[in-house]
Amino acid sequence: MVGQINLRPFRRKHDGVLIYLRLDEWPTDVPLPAEPAVVETGDGPFMPYWRLVFEPEQTVEVVVGWFKFSCSLDETVIWHQNEMERCGWVRDTTRGFKDETSAGMNFQHPQTGVKVEMSFRWWRHLHHTTVMIRRVVKHPWPPADELGAGAPELPLPHEAGISE
């Protein structure tokens, strides 16, 4: 008997792939409150996703989530800033902003070089704050001479008995 196949939804992009995540798959190095709620749009919930972008010199890994919190803009910003600093993230004070209804903060982890961008918005008529979180990791390709290091060399077509 074959079990039920439960394939995860994904989208192929021209330069990579986008894979939808469950909340329990959110990166553990970027803190969320105990019970995060995803933002609902006209099309349903905006589920977090993991996007791999394949560039000529590197692979860029991006995780994005859009969450809502039933507290003020100030409380939400302070909670995220404190939790990020508690987890070892360093805030980039040269970037970011804050006004009456929105804010933005950027962080970088000193050991890993991973970057996080956070964009906050207070929705007065809904009495909650949303935060868009974007976590970016860049994985440079090794130099071309290292790509094949340790891998067995494939025979040339004529050496393998294949006519060209």
Secondary structure, DSSP 8 states (H G I E B T S, - for coil): ---------EEEETTEEEEE--GGGS-TTS---SS-EE-EETTEE---EEEEEE-SSEEEEEEEEEEEESS-HHHHHHHHHHHHHHTT-EE-TTS-EE-SSEEEEEEE-TTT--EEEEEEEEETTTTEEEEEEEEEEEEE---HHHHTTTS-----TTTTT---
